[in-house]
C-alpha cells in the first residue's frame, strides 16, 4: 500500500425512531437536548415543526461515529471512558451537505482521521452511516 494511501479504519451505522426520539426530547427535566451544540439545534429549527426529525438524524450520526470508532479499536480497550456527544457535531455546508466536526478528547484521538458521514430520514426513521478513514 502507498505510504500516503488511506484505509478504512471503521464503519458505524445507527437507526433512530423519530417519534420515540421526539418524546425523549420533550421529557420534562431531561437535559438530553444539551448533547447537541447550539449550531445543531439552530440548523434543526426549520420552523416546520420537524426539529425532532432533523435532530434524530444528527443523533444517529453521533452514534454512528462512536460505533465506527469502537470498531476501529477492535480487541483493544476503549481510549475514553465516556464520550461526550456534544463533542461530535454535525455541521452542514451552504448546500446542506453534512460533515462531522470533532472537539474535546475525541478530536485529539481522531486528529489524523477523516470522518465521512451520510444522513437520511424517511417516514418515522432517521439513520446515519459513518466511515473513519486514516493511515
DSSP file (Angstrom, degrees, kcal/mol; ACC not computed):
  #  RESIDUE AA STRUCTURE BP1 BP2  ACC     N-H-->O    O-->H-N    N-H-->O    O-->H-N    TCO  KAPPA ALPHA  PHI   PSI    X-CA   Y-CA   Z-CA
    1    1 A X              0   0    0      0, 0.0     0, 0.0     0, 0.0     0, 0.0   0.000 360.0 360.0 360.0 138.3    0.0    0.0    0.0
    2    2 A X    >   -     0   0    0      1,-0.1     3,-1.6     4,-0.1     0, 0.0  -0.300 360.0-123.1 -57.5 140.5    1.2    3.5   -0.8
    3    3 A X  T 3  S+     0   0    0      1,-0.3    -1,-0.1     3,-0.0     0, 0.0   0.788 113.9  46.1 -59.9 -28.1    2.6    5.4    2.2
    4    4 A X  T 3  S+     0   0    0      2,-0.1    -1,-0.3     0, 0.0    -2,-0.1   0.474  88.6 117.1 -92.5  -2.7    0.1    8.2    1.5
    5    5 A X    <   -     0   0    0     -3,-1.6     2,-0.3   130,-0.1   129,-0.0  -0.344  58.0-137.8 -69.6 145.7   -2.9    5.8    1.0
    6    6 A X        -     0   0    0     -2,-0.0     2,-0.3   129,-0.0   129,-0.2  -0.777  15.6-159.3-101.8 148.4   -5.8    6.0    3.3
    7    7 A X  E     -A  134   0A   0    127,-3.5   127,-2.5    -2,-0.3     2,-0.5  -0.918  27.9-104.0-125.0 152.1   -7.5    2.9    4.7
    8    8 A X  E     +A  133   0A   0     -2,-0.3   125,-0.3   125,-0.2     3,-0.1  -0.655  35.6 179.5 -73.6 123.4  -11.0    2.4    6.2
    9    9 A X  E     -     0   0A   0    123,-3.3     2,-0.3    -2,-0.5   124,-0.2   0.737  61.5 -10.3 -96.6 -29.3  -10.5    2.1    9.9
   10   10 A X  E     -A  132   0A   0    122,-1.2   122,-2.9    62,-0.1     2,-0.4  -0.967  50.3-151.2-169.2 151.5  -14.1    1.6   11.0
   11   11 A X  E     -A  131   0A   0     -2,-0.3     2,-0.3   120,-0.2   120,-0.2  -0.997  18.3-179.2-129.9 134.2  -17.7    1.8    9.8
   12   12 A X  E     -A  130   0A   0    118,-2.7   118,-2.9    -2,-0.4     2,-0.3  -0.975   5.4-173.9-133.5 149.2  -20.7    2.6   12.0
   13   13 A X  E     -A  129   0A   0     -2,-0.3     2,-0.3   116,-0.2   116,-0.2  -0.988   1.7-176.2-138.4 147.6  -24.4    2.8   11.4
   14   14 A X  E     -A  128   0A   0    114,-2.1   114,-2.0    -2,-0.3     2,-0.4  -0.996   8.7-160.4-145.6 145.0  -27.3    3.9   13.6
   15   15 A X  E     -A  127   0A   0     -2,-0.3     2,-0.4   112,-0.2   112,-0.2  -0.981  10.7-166.3-125.7 135.7  -31.1    4.0   13.1
   16   16 A X  E     -A  126   0A   0    110,-3.4   110,-2.6    -2,-0.4     2,-0.7  -0.975  22.4-130.6-127.7 134.8  -33.4    6.2   15.2
   17   17 A X  E  >  -A  125   0A   0     -2,-0.4     4,-2.4   108,-0.2   108,-0.2  -0.760  20.5-153.1 -78.6 115.8  -37.2    6.1   15.6
   18   18 A X  H  > S+     0   0    0    106,-2.8     4,-2.8    -2,-0.7     5,-0.2   0.910  90.3  49.8 -63.3 -45.1  -38.2    9.7   15.1
   19   19 A X  H  > S+     0   0    0    105,-0.4     4,-2.0     1,-0.2    -1,-0.2   0.932 114.4  44.7 -60.8 -43.9  -41.4    9.6   17.2
   20   20 A X  H  > S+     0   0    0      2,-0.2     4,-1.9     1,-0.2    -1,-0.2   0.887 113.4  51.0 -66.0 -37.9  -39.6    8.0   20.2
   21   21 A X  H  X S+     0   0    0     -4,-2.4     4,-2.1     2,-0.2    -2,-0.2   0.915 108.6  51.6 -64.6 -43.2  -36.7   10.4   19.8
   22   22 A X  H  X S+     0   0    0     -4,-2.8     4,-1.6     1,-0.2    -2,-0.2   0.890 108.0  52.4 -60.4 -40.2  -39.1   13.4   19.8
   23   23 A X  H  X S+     0   0    0     -4,-2.0     4,-0.6     1,-0.2    -1,-0.2   0.903 108.6  50.8 -61.4 -41.1  -40.7   12.0   23.0
   24   24 A X  H >< S+     0   0    0     -4,-1.9     3,-0.9     1,-0.2     8,-0.2   0.891 107.8  52.5 -65.3 -39.0  -37.3   11.8   24.6
   25   25 A X  H 3< S+     0   0    0     -4,-2.1    -1,-0.2     1,-0.2     8,-0.2   0.853 110.7  48.5 -62.5 -34.4  -36.5   15.4   23.6
   26   26 A X  H 3< S+     0   0    0     -4,-1.6    -1,-0.2    -5,-0.2    -2,-0.2   0.477  79.6 124.6 -88.9  -2.6  -39.8   16.6   25.2
   27   27 A X    X<  -     0   0    0     -3,-0.9     3,-1.4    -4,-0.6     2,-0.2  -0.375  67.2-116.5 -61.5 130.2  -39.4   14.8   28.5
   28   28 A X  T 3  S+     0   0    0      1,-0.2     3,-0.1    -2,-0.1    -1,-0.1  -0.448  94.8  16.4 -67.6 135.7  -39.6   17.2   31.4
   29   29 A X  T 3  S+     0   0    0      1,-0.3     2,-0.3    -2,-0.2    -1,-0.2   0.434  94.1 125.7  84.6  -0.6  -36.4   17.6   33.5
   30   30 A X    <   -     0   0    0     -3,-1.4    -1,-0.3    -5,-0.1     3,-0.2  -0.634  47.6-160.8 -90.7 150.1  -34.1   16.0   30.9
   31   31 A X    >   +     0   0    0     -2,-0.3     3,-1.7     1,-0.1     4,-0.2   0.045  55.1 121.5-110.7  23.7  -31.0   17.6   29.6
   32   32 A X  G >   +     0   0    0      1,-0.3     3,-2.1    -8,-0.2    -1,-0.1   0.859  66.2  62.0 -55.3 -39.6  -30.9   15.4   26.5
   33   33 A X  G >  S+     0   0    0      1,-0.3     3,-1.6    -8,-0.2    -1,-0.3   0.740  89.2  71.7 -62.4 -21.7  -31.0   18.3   24.1
   34   34 A X  G <  S+     0   0    0     -3,-1.7    -1,-0.3     1,-0.3    -2,-0.2   0.565  78.0  76.6 -72.6  -6.8  -27.7   19.6   25.6
   35   35 A X  G <  S+     0   0    0     -3,-2.1     2,-0.4    -4,-0.2    -1,-0.3   0.504  89.2  72.0 -78.2  -3.2  -26.0   16.7   23.8
   36   36 A X  S <  S-     0   0    0     -3,-1.6    50,-0.1    -4,-0.1    53,-0.1  -0.874  88.9-118.7-109.2 145.2  -26.4   18.9   20.7
   37   37 A X     >  -     0   0    0     -2,-0.4     4,-2.3    51,-0.1     5,-0.2  -0.326  28.8-107.8 -74.5 164.4  -24.4   22.0   20.0
   38   38 A X  H  > S+     0   0    0      1,-0.2     4,-2.5     2,-0.2     5,-0.2   0.900 122.1  54.4 -57.8 -41.0  -26.2   25.4   19.7
   39   39 A X  H  > S+     0   0    0      1,-0.2     4,-2.7     2,-0.2    -1,-0.2   0.891 107.2  49.2 -61.7 -40.7  -25.4   25.2   15.9
   40   40 A X  H  > S+     0   0    0      2,-0.2     4,-1.9     1,-0.2    -1,-0.2   0.914 112.1  47.9 -65.9 -42.1  -27.0   21.8   15.6
   41   41 A X  H  X S+     0   0    0     -4,-2.3     4,-1.1     2,-0.2    -2,-0.2   0.898 113.0  49.1 -65.4 -39.0  -30.2   23.0   17.4
   42   42 A X  H >< S+     0   0    0     -4,-2.5     3,-0.6     1,-0.2    -2,-0.2   0.937 111.0  49.0 -64.6 -46.6  -30.3   26.1   15.2
   43   43 A X  H 3< S+     0   0    0     -4,-2.7    -1,-0.2     1,-0.2    -2,-0.2   0.833 111.7  50.0 -62.5 -32.2  -29.8   24.1   12.0
   44   44 A X  H 3< S+     0   0    0     -4,-1.9     2,-1.9    -5,-0.2    10,-0.2   0.704  87.1  90.4 -79.4 -20.0  -32.6   21.7   13.1
   45   45 A X    <<  +     0   0    0     -4,-1.1    -1,-0.1    -3,-0.6    -4,-0.0  -0.551  45.7 157.0 -80.7  83.2  -35.0   24.5   13.9
   46   46 A X        -     0   0    0     -2,-1.9    -1,-0.2     1,-0.0    -2,-0.1   0.596  54.8-121.8 -85.0 -11.8  -36.6   24.8   10.5
   47   47 A X  S    S+     0   0    0     -3,-0.2    -2,-0.1     1,-0.0    -3,-0.0   0.509  92.4  98.5  81.8   3.5  -39.8   26.4   11.7
   48   48 A X  S    S-     0   0    0      0, 0.0    -3,-0.1     0, 0.0    -1,-0.0   0.394 100.5-108.5-102.7   1.5  -41.8   23.5   10.2
   49   49 A X  S    S+     0   0    0      1,-0.0     3,-0.3     3,-0.0     4,-0.1   0.607  92.6 111.4  81.3  11.2  -42.2   21.5   13.4
   50   50 A X     >  +     0   0    0      1,-0.2     4,-1.8    -6,-0.1     5,-0.2   0.015  29.0 120.3-106.5  27.5  -39.8   18.9   12.2
   51   51 A X  H  > S+     0   0    0      1,-0.2     4,-2.9     2,-0.2     5,-0.3   0.910  74.7  53.5 -56.1 -44.1  -37.0   19.7   14.7
   52   52 A X  H  > S+     0   0    0     -3,-0.3     4,-2.5     1,-0.2    -1,-0.2   0.878 105.6  54.5 -60.8 -38.1  -37.1   16.2   16.1
   53   53 A X  H  > S+     0   0    0      2,-0.2     4,-1.5    -3,-0.2    -1,-0.2   0.928 113.2  40.8 -61.5 -46.0  -36.7   14.7   12.6
   54   54 A X  H  X S+     0   0    0     -4,-1.8     4,-1.6   -10,-0.2    -2,-0.2   0.882 116.2  48.8 -73.2 -38.4  -33.6   16.7   11.9
   55   55 A X  H  X S+     0   0    0     -4,-2.9     4,-2.7    -5,-0.2    -2,-0.2   0.852 106.5  58.1 -69.0 -32.9  -32.1   16.2   15.4
   56   56 A X  H  X S+     0   0    0     -4,-2.5     4,-2.5    -5,-0.3    -1,-0.2   0.908 106.0  48.7 -62.2 -41.4  -32.8   12.4   15.2
   57   57 A X  H  X S+     0   0    0     -4,-1.5     4,-1.8     2,-0.2    -1,-0.2   0.893 112.2  48.9 -64.8 -38.7  -30.6   12.2   12.0
   58   58 A X  H  X S+     0   0    0     -4,-1.6     4,-2.2     2,-0.2    -2,-0.2   0.884 110.1  51.1 -68.1 -38.0  -27.9   14.1   13.8
   59   59 A X  H  X S+     0   0    0     -4,-2.7     4,-2.5     1,-0.2     5,-0.2   0.929 108.5  51.7 -63.3 -43.6  -28.2   11.8   16.8
   60   60 A X  H  X S+     0   0    0     -4,-2.5     4,-2.5     1,-0.2    68,-0.2   0.884 108.7  52.5 -58.9 -38.0  -27.9    8.8   14.5
   61   61 A X  H  X S+     0   0    0     -4,-1.8     4,-2.2     2,-0.2    -1,-0.2   0.925 108.6  48.9 -64.0 -45.0  -24.7   10.5   13.1
   62   62 A X  H  X S+     0   0    0     -4,-2.2     4,-2.1     1,-0.2    -2,-0.2   0.930 114.0  46.2 -60.1 -46.0  -23.1   10.9   16.5
   63   63 A X  H  X S+     0   0    0     -4,-2.5     4,-2.5     1,-0.2    -1,-0.2   0.879 110.1  53.8 -65.4 -38.2  -23.9    7.3   17.4
   64   64 A X  H  X S+     0   0    0     -4,-2.5     4,-2.5    -5,-0.2    66,-0.2   0.885 108.3  50.2 -64.2 -38.3  -22.6    6.1   14.0
   65   65 A X  H  X S+     0   0    0     -4,-2.2     4,-2.5     2,-0.2    -2,-0.2   0.930 110.7  49.1 -64.4 -45.1  -19.3    7.9   14.6
   66   66 A X  H  X S+     0   0    0     -4,-2.1     4,-2.4     1,-0.2    -2,-0.2   0.921 113.1  47.4 -59.8 -44.0  -19.0    6.3   18.1
   67   67 A X  H  X S+     0   0    0     -4,-2.5     4,-2.6     2,-0.2    -2,-0.2   0.898 110.8  51.0 -66.1 -40.7  -19.7    2.9   16.7
   68   68 A X  H  X S+     0   0    0     -4,-2.5     4,-1.9     2,-0.2    -1,-0.2   0.912 112.0  47.4 -62.8 -41.6  -17.2    3.4   13.8
   69   69 A X  H  X S+     0   0    0     -4,-2.5     4,-0.7     2,-0.2    -2,-0.2   0.907 110.9  51.8 -65.8 -40.6  -14.5    4.4   16.3
   70   70 A X  H >< S+     0   0    0     -4,-2.4     3,-1.1     1,-0.2    -2,-0.2   0.920 109.4  49.6 -60.9 -44.4  -15.3    1.4   18.5
   71   71 A X  H >< S+     0   0    0     -4,-2.6     3,-1.6     1,-0.3    -1,-0.2   0.875 105.1  58.3 -62.2 -37.3  -15.0   -0.9   15.6
   72   72 A X  H 3< S+     0   0    0     -4,-1.9    -1,-0.3     1,-0.3    -2,-0.2   0.687 105.1  52.0 -67.1 -15.9  -11.6    0.6   14.7
   73   73 A X  T X< S+     0   0    0     -3,-1.1     3,-2.6    -4,-0.7    -1,-0.3   0.096  79.2 160.3-105.3  20.0  -10.4   -0.3   18.2
   74   74 A X  T <  S+     0   0    0     -3,-1.6     3,-0.1     1,-0.3    -3,-0.1  -0.138  71.1   8.6 -48.4 133.4  -11.4   -4.0   18.0
   75   75 A X  T 3  S+     0   0    0      1,-0.2     2,-0.3     0, 0.0    -1,-0.3   0.517 114.2  96.8  69.4   8.8   -9.6   -6.2   20.5
   76   76 A X  S <  S-     0   0    0     -3,-2.6    -1,-0.2     1,-0.0     3,-0.1  -0.931  81.9-102.0-124.1 152.1   -8.2   -3.0   22.2
   77   77 A X        -     0   0    0     -2,-0.3    -1,-0.0     1,-0.1    -3,-0.0  -0.325  47.2 -91.7 -69.0 152.4   -9.5   -1.2   25.3
   78   78 A X        -     0   0    0      1,-0.1    -1,-0.1     3,-0.0     3,-0.1  -0.323  25.6-145.3 -60.8 145.7  -11.5    2.0   24.8
   79   79 A X  S    S+     0   0    0      1,-0.2     2,-0.4    -3,-0.1    -1,-0.1   0.766  85.2  43.1 -83.3 -27.5   -9.4    5.1   24.9
   80   80 A X        -     0   0    0      1,-0.1    -1,-0.2    26,-0.0     3,-0.1  -0.970  65.5-152.3-121.9 133.4  -12.1    7.2   26.6
   81   81 A X  S    S+     0   0    0     -2,-0.4     2,-0.4     1,-0.2    -1,-0.1   0.797  90.4  18.9 -70.1 -26.7  -14.3    6.0   29.5
   82   82 A X        -     0   0    0     -3,-0.1     2,-0.5     2,-0.0    -1,-0.2  -0.990  69.5-149.7-146.7 132.3  -17.0    8.4   28.3
   83   83 A X        -     0   0    0     -2,-0.4     2,-0.7    -3,-0.1     3,-0.1  -0.910  16.6-138.7-104.6 125.7  -17.7   10.1   25.0
   84   84 A X    >   -     0   0    0     -2,-0.5     3,-2.1     1,-0.2     4,-0.2  -0.739   6.5-153.8 -82.9 115.5  -19.4   13.5   25.2
   85   85 A X  G >  S+     0   0    0     -2,-0.7     3,-1.6     1,-0.3    -1,-0.2   0.786  93.3  65.4 -62.2 -26.5  -21.9   13.5   22.3
   86   86 A X  G 3  S+     0   0    0      1,-0.3    -1,-0.3   -50,-0.1   -51,-0.0   0.660  91.4  65.0 -70.3 -12.9  -21.7   17.3   22.2
   87   87 A X  G <  S+     0   0    0     -3,-2.1    16,-2.0     1,-0.1     2,-0.6   0.507  93.1  67.6 -83.8  -5.2  -18.0   16.8   21.1
   88   88 A X  E <  S-C  102   0B   0     -3,-1.6     2,-0.4    -4,-0.2    14,-0.2  -0.938  75.6-176.3-114.1 105.4  -19.3   15.2   17.9
   89   89 A X  E     -C  101   0B   0     12,-2.7    12,-3.0    -2,-0.6     2,-0.7  -0.878  22.6-144.4-112.4 133.2  -21.0   18.0   15.9
   90   90 A X  E     +C  100   0B   0     -2,-0.4     2,-0.3    10,-0.2    10,-0.2  -0.850  27.3 179.8 -91.2 119.5  -22.9   17.6   12.6
   91   91 A X  E     -C   99   0B   0      8,-2.5     8,-2.3    -2,-0.7     2,-0.3  -0.817  12.5-149.4-115.1 158.6  -22.3   20.7   10.5
   92   92 A X  E     -C   98   0B   0     -2,-0.3     6,-0.2     6,-0.2     2,-0.1  -0.946   8.6-132.0-128.3 151.3  -23.6   21.5    7.1
   93   93 A X    >   -     0   0    0      4,-1.8     3,-2.2    -2,-0.3     6,-0.0  -0.220  49.1 -78.4 -86.9-174.7  -22.3   23.5    4.2
   94   94 A X  T 3  S+     0   0    0      1,-0.3    -1,-0.0     2,-0.1    -2,-0.0   0.781 133.3  48.7 -56.2 -29.5  -24.2   26.1    2.2
   95   95 A X  T 3  S-     0   0    0      2,-0.1    -1,-0.3     0, 0.0     0, 0.0   0.315 121.0-104.4 -97.2   7.4  -25.9   23.3    0.2
   96   96 A X    <   +     0   0    0     -3,-2.2     2,-0.3     1,-0.3    -2,-0.1   0.552  68.0 150.2  85.2   7.9  -26.9   21.3    3.3
   97   97 A X        -     0   0    0      1,-0.1    -4,-1.8    21,-0.0    -1,-0.3  -0.599  42.4-126.4 -76.8 131.6  -24.3   18.6    2.9
   98   98 A X  E     +C   92   0B   0     -2,-0.3     2,-0.3    -6,-0.2    19,-0.3  -0.416  32.2 168.4 -83.0 153.1  -23.3   17.2    6.3
   99   99 A X  E     -C   91   0B   0     -8,-2.3    -8,-2.5    -2,-0.1     2,-0.5  -0.941  31.9-113.5-147.8 165.9  -19.8   16.8    7.8
  100  100 A X  E     -C   90   0B   0     15,-0.5     2,-0.5    -2,-0.3   -10,-0.2  -0.903  20.5-167.8-108.9 132.2  -18.5   16.0   11.2
  101  101 A X  E     -C   89   0B   0    -12,-3.0   -12,-2.7    -2,-0.5     2,-0.3  -0.984  13.0-159.0-116.3 122.9  -16.6   18.4   13.4
  102  102 A X  E     +C   88   0B   0     -2,-0.5     2,-0.3   -14,-0.2   -14,-0.2  -0.748  14.9 169.6-102.4 148.4  -14.9   16.9   16.4
  103  103 A X    >>  +     0   0    0    -16,-2.0     4,-0.9    -2,-0.3     3,-0.5  -0.880  43.4  24.8-141.9 175.9  -13.8   18.7   19.6
  104  104 A X  H 3> S-     0   0    0     -2,-0.3     4,-1.3     1,-0.2     3,-0.4  -0.219 117.4 -23.3  66.8-155.0  -12.5   17.7   23.0
  105  105 A X  H 3> S+     0   0    0      1,-0.2     4,-2.0     2,-0.2    -1,-0.2   0.840 134.7  57.7 -64.0 -36.1  -10.8   14.4   23.7
  106  106 A X  H <> S+     0   0    0     -3,-0.5     4,-1.8     1,-0.2    -1,-0.2   0.873 103.8  54.3 -64.9 -34.1  -12.3   12.6   20.8
  107  107 A X  H  < S+     0   0    0     -4,-0.9    -1,-0.2    -3,-0.4    -2,-0.2   0.880 106.5  52.5 -64.5 -37.4  -10.8   15.2   18.4
  108  108 A X  H >< S+     0   0    0     -4,-1.3     3,-0.9     1,-0.2    -2,-0.2   0.930 112.0  44.7 -62.3 -45.2   -7.4   14.5   20.0
  109  109 A X  H 3< S+     0   0    0     -4,-2.0     3,-0.2     1,-0.2    -1,-0.2   0.788 121.4  38.1 -72.1 -27.5   -7.7   10.8   19.4
  110  110 A X  T >< S+     0   0    0     -4,-1.8     3,-1.9    -5,-0.2    -1,-0.2   0.069  76.6 121.5-110.5  24.1   -9.0   11.1   15.9
  111  111 A X  T <  S+     0   0    0     -3,-0.9    -1,-0.2     1,-0.3    -2,-0.1   0.783  80.9  42.0 -62.0 -28.6   -6.9   14.1   14.7
  112  112 A X  T 3  S+     0   0    0     -3,-0.2    23,-0.5    -4,-0.2     2,-0.4   0.109 101.5  94.0-102.7  21.1   -5.3   12.1   11.8
  113  113 A X    <   -     0   0    0     -3,-1.9     2,-0.5    21,-0.1    21,-0.2  -0.918  64.8-142.6-118.3 137.8   -8.6   10.5   10.8
  114  114 A X  E     -B  133   0A   0     19,-3.4    19,-2.8    -2,-0.4     2,-0.6  -0.852  15.1-152.2 -96.0 133.3  -11.1   11.6    8.2
  115  115 A X  E     -B  132   0A   0     -2,-0.5   -15,-0.5    17,-0.2     2,-0.4  -0.931   8.0-166.6-108.7 119.7  -14.8   11.1    9.2
  116  116 A X  E     -B  131   0A   0     15,-3.0    15,-2.3    -2,-0.6     2,-0.4  -0.852  11.8-172.7-101.1 140.8  -17.2   10.6    6.3
  117  117 A X  E     -B  130   0A   0     -2,-0.4     2,-0.4   -19,-0.3    13,-0.2  -0.988  16.5-173.7-138.0 144.0  -20.9   10.8    7.2
  118  118 A X  E     -B  129   0A   0     11,-2.0    11,-2.2    -2,-0.4     2,-0.3  -0.993  11.4-168.2-135.6 130.7  -24.2   10.2    5.4
  119  119 A X  E     +B  128   0A   0     -2,-0.4     2,-0.3     9,-0.2     9,-0.2  -0.852   9.5 168.8-116.4 151.4  -27.6   11.0    6.9
  120  120 A X  E     -B  127   0A   0      7,-2.4     7,-2.9    -2,-0.3     2,-0.3  -0.987  12.8-170.3-153.3 156.1  -31.1   10.1    5.9
  121  121 A X  E     +B  126   0A   0     -2,-0.3     2,-0.3     5,-0.3     5,-0.2  -0.969   9.0 169.5-148.1 140.5  -34.7   10.1    7.1
  122  122 A X  E >   -B  125   0A   0      3,-2.6     3,-2.0    -2,-0.3     2,-0.2  -0.961  62.7 -36.5-149.7 126.3  -37.8    8.6    5.7
  123  123 A X  T 3  S-     0   0    0     -2,-0.3     0, 0.0     1,-0.3     0, 0.0  -0.404 127.5 -16.1  60.2-125.5  -41.1    8.3    7.4
  124  124 A X  T 3  S+     0   0    0     -2,-0.2  -106,-2.8  -106,-0.1  -105,-0.4   0.207 121.3  86.2 -95.5  14.1  -40.6    7.6   11.1
  125  125 A X  E <   -AB  17 122A   0     -3,-2.0    -3,-2.6  -108,-0.2     2,-0.4  -0.945  48.8-173.9-125.2 136.9  -37.0    6.6   10.8
  126  126 A X  E     +AB  16 121A   0   -110,-2.6  -110,-3.4    -2,-0.4     2,-0.3  -0.946  16.0 175.4-119.3 147.4  -33.7    8.5   10.7
  127  127 A X  E     -AB  15 120A   0     -7,-2.9    -7,-2.4    -2,-0.4     2,-0.3  -0.976  12.7-168.7-148.8 160.1  -30.3    6.8   10.0
  128  128 A X  E     -AB  14 119A   0   -114,-2.0  -114,-2.1    -2,-0.3     2,-0.4  -0.993   8.6-155.6-149.6 150.4  -26.7    7.6    9.5
  129  129 A X  E     -AB  13 118A   0    -11,-2.2   -11,-2.0    -2,-0.3     2,-0.4  -0.994  12.6-167.1-125.0 134.0  -23.6    5.8    8.4
  130  130 A X  E     -AB  12 117A   0   -118,-2.9  -118,-2.7    -2,-0.4     2,-0.4  -0.968   3.4-168.2-122.3 139.0  -20.1    6.9    9.4
  131  131 A X  E     -AB  11 116A   0    -15,-2.3   -15,-3.0    -2,-0.4     2,-0.5  -0.995   9.3-152.6-125.5 127.2  -16.8    5.8    7.9
  132  132 A X  E     -AB  10 115A   0   -122,-2.9  -123,-3.3    -2,-0.4  -122,-1.2  -0.867  16.0-173.3 -99.0 130.6  -13.4    6.5    9.6
  133  133 A X  E     +AB   8 114A   0    -19,-2.8   -19,-3.4    -2,-0.5     2,-0.3  -0.980  19.6 128.3-127.3 134.9  -10.5    6.8    7.2
  134  134 A X  E      A    7   0A   0   -127,-2.5  -127,-3.5    -2,-0.4   -21,-0.1  -0.936 360.0 360.0-164.9-174.8   -6.8    7.1    8.1
  135  135 A X              0   0    0    -23,-0.5   -22,-0.1    -2,-0.3  -130,-0.1   0.412 360.0 360.0-109.9 360.0   -3.4    5.7    7.6
